[in-house]
Amino acid sequence: MNDDDAFSNLLGDDVTPLKVEPRVELKRNDNVDKQPRRQAAQEQVESAADPLASEPVEMVDPLDVLSFMRPGVQHGVFRNLRLGKYASDARLDLHRMTVDEARRAVYQFIRDCLANDVRAALITHGKGEGRAQPALLKSCIAYWLPQLDEVLAFHTALKQHGGYGATYVLIRKSELKKQKTREQHTKKLY
């Protein structure tokens, strides 16, 4: 005897299931075209996964110096970044990548740096001299990095770190690192 038979024997033969009337009448419209909604949802997911714009960028010269600093970044911190005084804890090499591959790589690299408490990083993009479109990736880096809130500042690297073909990137602290700093300063007060 299985469980269902035992349950039926326990209740008897005169038990019938209750009939439940629906409380809200649902109207279905099968004529709605679901394709535009599905396509819009897919585009929204893709843009949320990679917020960097893939539109055409303003081209820079292969020997231009890239420099950017968000308001609130101390000038001494930016000067140390510019002078290569911060050790680059992470590096990304974009050589031989297409623009789309580089865009995805840069976005993921910055996210990984933030997740792993990396504050200073180096992105090697090359100058693109001698190519049909020189400094393409360098121009893209100059355009993409300011779009990422995690990037506080960036500057063209020193010669020993890649010169005009590389960029130092200063990344904001993760929430864990901020909390540790607060605790450290709180201990000094007591």
C-alpha positions, 0 to 999 in steps of 0.5 A, spaced: 500 500 500 502 506 497 501 513 501 496 515 496 492 509 498 493 510 505 490 517 505 484 515 501 483 509 506 483 514 512 478 519 509 473 515 506 470 514 499 465 520 500 470 526 500 470 530 494 475 536 492 473 543 493 471 547 487 475 554 487 472 560 483 478 564 480 478 571 484 480 575 478 479 574 471 485 574 467 484 577 460 489 574 455 491 578 449 495 573 444 495 578 439 501 582 442 507 582 438 512 579 443 518 580 439 519 588 440 519 587 448 524 581 448 529 585 443 528 591 448 529 587 454 535 584 451 538 590 449 537 593 456 541 587 459 547 588 454 547 595 456 547 594 463 553 588 463 557 593 459 556 601 460 561 603 455 559 606 449 561 603 443 560 609 438 565 613 434 570 616 439 574 622 438 581 620 435 588 622 439 595 623 436 599 617 438 604 621 441 598 625 445 599 625 453 592 622 456 590 625 463 584 625 467 582 627 474 575 627 477 573 632 482 575 630 489 582 627 487 587 630 491 593 633 487 598 630 490 595 623 489 594 625 482 602 627 481 604 621 484 600 617 479 603 621 473 610 620 476 609 612 476 610 612 484 604 607 485 606 600 484 601 597 478 598 591 482 594 589 475 596 590 468 591 589 462 594 588 455 590 590 449 595 589 443 592 585 437 584 586 440 579 589 436 575 595 439 569 591 441 574 585 445 578 591 448 571 595 450 569 588 454 576 587 456 577 594 459 570 594 463 571 587 466 578 589 468 576 595 472 571 591 475 576 585 477 580 591 480 575 593 484 573 587 486 580 585 488 582 591 492 587 594 486 588 601 487 593 602 481 593 599 474 596 599 468 593 598 461 597 597 455 594 599 449 600 601 444 600 607 439 598 604 433 604 608 429 604 605 422 597 603 422 591 605 417 588 608 423 593 610 428 592 610 436 585 607 435 585 603 442 589 609 445 583 614 443 578 609 445 581 608 452 581 616 453 574 616 451 572 609 455 575 610 462 572 617 464 565 613 463 567 608 469 565 611 475 570 606 478 576 610 475 578 616 479 584 618 474 588 616 469 595 618 466 600 616 460 605 612 463 612 613 464 617 611 458 619 605 463 612 602 463 610 603 456 610 611 455 605 613 450 603 606 449 600 605 456 596 608 461 596 608 469 589 608 472 587 610 479 581 606 481 577 608 487 577 604 494 572 598 494 567 598 500 571 593 504 577 597 503 574 604 505 571 600 512 578 598 514 581 605 513 575 608 517 577 603 522 584 604 522 583 612 523 578 611 529 583 607 532 588 612 532 583 617 535 582 613 542 
